[in-house]
Amino acid sequence: MKTKEPEQKNNFDVAIVGGGMAGLVLACLLGQSGFSVCVADAEDPRHFAIPSGRTVALMGGSIDIIKATGIWPNIINDICPLDVLRIIDDSAGHVSPLRIDFKPEDIGRSSFGYNIPHHVLKPALIQRLKAMGNISYLPKTSVSHIAVSPARVTLTTDNGIFTARLVIGTDGKKSIVRQAAQIELDKKSYGQTAMTCLIRHTRPHHNTSAEHHRPGGPFTYVPLPGNISSIVWVEKDEDIPAYLSLKKQDLERAIQDRSLDALGRVTLMTDPQSWPLVTLTAQKLIAPRIALAGEAAHAFSPIGAQGLNLSLRDVAVLAEILTDSARLGEDIGDLLVLSRYQSRRQTDIQTRTWGVNNLNRMVSNDTEFLRGLRRTGLKTLARFPTLRQVMMKEGLSPLTGHIRLMQESAL
Ligand SMILES: Cc1cc2nc3c(=O)[nH]c(=O)nc-3n(C[C@H](O)[C@H](O)[C@H](O)COP(=O)(O)OP(=O)(O)OC[C@H]3O[C@@H](n4cnc5c(N)ncnc54)[C@H](O)[C@@H]3O)c2cc1C
């Protein structure tokens, strides 16, 4: 679909600020719908292809959204299916750990989703964008000012001035788009930091992702092709420097101990990196000619691997609404059009944030009462398959209403 406005250099239908994974997927979807789009990202994309230790576990419908971008054949050999999701309560040192396995066949699926390295996903999305004639991908381009007028938005960047009918902020936690829209923020530190790295190990992982619940925070390994896994290890802020200053072999030993030797002997493939964790919710998703998506709108702990899954639902809904609106000849930056996006996304964002924050509080706590509650909860899940099925289905297909791309339909 071609929009009606005459195309001029530096004038676009949509300007996306922030080319992280949310912004890149959104640009692919909008490009395929025929919009002229510019994506401004502050970073140098040459860094994206370097293995960083960061991966993202994407579940069920999120995979359908990634497939809709057209990159699937280019990434399939470098990603790993998630065939078992294991939760281990490892919080009561004196009692043996409690373990429960969730299996996709119990809900009629062959896998829960896939674990995808950032260094695989981002370059593939950028390659796809570059192949589209209606997308201008502007790396190393920082947006410093955003001015909204009744008909257009003007972006000032260190690579020139751009205008668009709509600006979408996928520019992460410190979003300049959110600030320009004067959208207030609820933000709180968890007092926890995540450490990430890639490891090679001697025993096979059998496509299993295991989340160990411990008082400092969850310790998770997530499978990659071969005997390789990514680690997300959350601890209290004050304990992080001691872990990061460990000698390589001591850190490998610590990871081996934390994983209860399930993976055999561990070798570090990347240096550990640390990520301070905050929970953040923007009070609104829209303003005239402005919309927010991804971590510019919401962020939380990596426990349960929900963050980008939630963001992909934002971008799938936004692409759907904008595509419909252009087909109807509406102004895509109009608040009435954007309010459809806000009303379709609010409940999912609020319930997911609430759920993740409560799970994190419940897990990262060492009181006798909560420890007992955790173990009782896991035992109950182990005994009642129907309860497990309900939990798995909600994890894979949250109650978000009909999202076309998650039902394998076209935009
Ligand atoms: C340790 C860890 C593990 C995780 N694991 C998972 C998981 O398994 N599954 C899952 O679903 N989620 C996971 N998440 C969450 C997921 O990684 C994030 O939700 C996702 O990376 C955020 O993507 P984004 O595109 O919204 O933001 P970002 O990745 O922060 O991208 C924002 C981009 O905007 C750019 N930018 C910022 N300001 C400007 C500006 N002024 N001008 C131009 N560009 C700008 C930045 O350079 C950046 O490239 C995890 C998070 C952590 C911390």
The ligand as a Gaussian input file, in Angstrom:
#p B3LYP/6-31G(d) Opt

LIG

0 1
 C       19.693000      -9.587000      31.020000
 C       18.442000      -9.453000      30.212000
 C       17.887000     -10.586000      29.617000
 C       16.703000     -10.481000      28.868000
 N       16.166000     -11.611000      28.325000
 C       14.992000     -11.510000      27.646000
 C       14.390000     -12.670000      27.081000
 O       14.932000     -13.761000      27.137000
 N       13.180000     -12.528000      26.436000
 C       12.562000     -11.315000      26.314000
 O       11.480000     -11.230000      25.712000
 N       13.122000     -10.191000      26.831000
 C       14.315000     -10.267000      27.483000
 N       14.893000      -9.134000      27.992000
 C       14.299000      -7.821000      27.667000
 C       14.790000      -7.367000      26.287000
 O       16.183000      -7.560000      26.146000
 C       14.454000      -5.895000      26.094000
 O       13.068000      -5.740000      26.254000
 C       14.827000      -5.406000      24.701000
 O       16.179000      -5.628000      24.426000
 C       14.535000      -3.905000      24.608000
 O       14.522000      -3.573000      23.256000
 P       14.082000      -2.096000      22.801000
 O       14.237000      -2.112000      21.328000
 O       12.760000      -1.756000      23.388000
 O       15.123000      -1.112000      23.500000
 P       16.707000      -0.992000      23.363000
 O       17.336000      -2.293000      23.051000
 O       17.169000      -0.268000      24.588000
 O       16.930000      -0.078000      22.070000
 C       16.822000       1.297000      22.119000
 C       17.674000       1.873000      20.996000
 O       17.411000       3.276000      20.918000
 C       18.617000       3.941000      20.697000
 N       18.477000       5.329000      21.162000
 C       18.277000       5.780000      22.409000
 N       18.166000       7.112000      22.422000
 C       18.292000       7.521000      21.143000
 C       18.281000       8.802000      20.503000
 N       18.105000       9.941000      21.186000
 N       18.459000       8.853000      19.159000
 C       18.624000       7.721000      18.410000
 N       18.649000       6.492000      18.991000
 C       18.495000       6.382000      20.324000
 C       19.656000       3.142000      21.481000
 O       20.945000       3.367000      20.948000
 C       19.170000       1.719000      21.228000
 O       19.771000       1.152000      20.076000
 C       16.059000      -9.229000      28.752000
 C       16.616000      -8.081000      29.361000
 C       17.786000      -8.207000      30.105000
 C       18.351000      -6.979000      30.767000

